[in-house]
Amino acid sequence: MKLPEVSRRSFLKWSAVVGAGAAIGGASMAKGGLKVLEGTAEAAGTPVPDKVVWQQCTVNCGGYSCALKLHVKDDVIIRVDTDQEDRPGFPAMRACQRGRATRQFVYSPDRLKQPMKRVGKRGEGKFEPITWDEAYTLIAENLDRIIKTYGNHAVYNHYASGTDGTTRTSIPRLLNMLGGYLNYYGTYSSACYSWAAPYTYGGTPYNSSDDLVNSRLIVLFANNAGETQPGGGNEFYWQMQAKKAGAKIIVVDPRLSDTAKAIADEWIPIRPTTDNALMDALAYVMITENLHDQAFLDKYCIGFDDEHLPPSAPPKSSYKSYVLGEADGVPKTPEWAEAITGVPRETIVRLAREIALTKPCALIQNLGWQRHAYGEQPVRGLPVLAAMTGNIGVKGGGTGLRDGRKNAPSPSIPAGTNPVKASIPVFMWTEAIVRGTELTAKDGLRGVDRLESNIKFIWNYGGNTLINQHSDTRDTHRILQDESLCEFIVVHDVMMTPSARYADVLLPDATSYERLHLGRGSTNVMGDRYYLGVPAITPLFDVKTNYEVCAGVAEKLGIGDKFTEGKTWEDWCREAIAAVVAKNPGFPTWEQLLKDPIVRGTEVEPIIGLASFVADPEKNPLSTPSGKIEIYSEQLAELAAQRGNADELPPIPKYIPSWEGPQDPLREKYPIQLVGHHVKRRVHSTHDNNPWLEEVEPQMITLNELDAAERGIKDGDMVRVWNDRGEIHVRCRVSKAIMPGVADLPQGAWYTPNGSGVDVRGCINTVTKYHPTPGAKGNPQHTNLVQVAKL
């Protein structure tokens, strides 16, 4: 569909636009339609809206639920505003540029308009229109056939954020009524983090973000909240408040991020995959200069030194013995770390002293570094430094994990219980398509000894992970295109994304702004939660919600009444809110939420992780086997012995040279380490097709000026980026704001291969490797070696 040229500041009023090309399957305009502004210019003034509707930005940025104030005239969104109400201790839930560009999302020419079925090969994007009744029939027949032929292990509800917030349970509800489905655990965002941290703490304890104002020193590792959550997540807000309160902020990152530019007193660039080497050298300085808090370690920790090892641990297996080189003959000196990390030894010594001597100090990690080859190691490494400096359980300190959130109750729709107990690591679904029945506990399989079937049926709702966000697009394409492997794929989405092109049946979804939905209940804001989203406009085209689709399929399978229980979607939503009210006296009722959907919280003290444990470890033990902070984990030692990979899963956190890291011999052929950060113009892959946000930040690879000069590359040149897995053509930004030997290609660009299979949009997964991490079996998509050359 070709839309007319309009100013980004014009208030758009849409009229009928005819035509839909092959990219959207030849579908014609159905009900709703688009309307185009008739001669309106900025000089004509702002149209007066018929109504103003409070909604929420539902993209999965991790901040969640920024408030959107939608101005609607003639059933068209003409303006997007946001929350502006700052109150003492409660920052406004201000949407960032992504939420404010919502109109370009709702009225995108890439919107899916009616149900379709595939007529070409998977991935070609060739479809023909069908009716909703035909779509329900195809889904029901194939779902029934595959369950009867292969069993319920063959059915997979694919990983995705969806658009229903905490109410994304319609698909699980339906599948549970049919005998269940193969589940997954972990997320692409935090697989290693969620898996590894409990081995140290028995959970993921944290200080809440608002406690940062009590810190004197904050050291951020792989933390870029200024770009990833600039709006309502408010982690960045509290970082700025801490700076205003006098805290010194140091950022450790391969690139000079927007966060570092905005608030850092110092930027320490580091080679990707080497953070554990830096932490080990910091510990070496603290130990040899007697700067560590031995009393804290003796009282609260297991395994820091040989005197406090568990009985099963061999001699010289403590963290201290490793750092001093007593275990392997290699002291982890600043000189040793400099050769690995690229951080000067003088900087390491100074940083170690500063961390050890500044009280309180908050050592905070985020999720970037745990998406590396050995992403489990840094997750457990930073808490050791927090323990060594006695900053755990105190205001202004922290656990060495992420800073966290104050959670409010979250409404949900009942999904029932999944009869299938099997679950796979979230990153390994392609492997489960190819060799699911071969997977064992060594591969991370849980709940059963073996799967009954490979994956044969995929239901993908609102996600672009089928191809775009998964590693190694070329091999993923090969797997998905082979219909003898996965036999049927349903995609239900708002846009014709790259993943949508792999559907057998493709269904158009309504945006969050066109239907009733319940919001998420978790942000870094102190108590503010946005809960109820009512339709702002009539749904465009012939779209249906997830609940409607599942109800339609259920009817075809003869369980329609069982699925709906005679209730509408609004009925379910009302019941969900009523359940929250019953457990939380004073929470707004449905009628009150209709009047004011933003729940105003009450100010409370910051959360101080492990404060009760530190106050009395006997009365308040941790959930670890020892009840203490386990620097040495017997559980990990046992698991590594069972899996046969003790070198990759040590019981203490340590530096392990990674595949495709700075010490890999492959650097002779591919000398550049490639990472892909989360950018301010996209949320994962959402908004990549938004023209306003393309103006904010065009997709480009960033290369250090020394590496660029060596290759004859100038700022703005088109370059080719390649390795043995694929090739990308993209424009280059030449900069000092990235470490030499490292390149950054922001993740999330839509995979767009040309006739030769070369991606021309800048999708980093064209060159990333499918190689699950050794513990969590998570995604290591920041661990890549490539070559870059001028086109």
Disulfide bonds with the S-S distance in Angstrom:
none
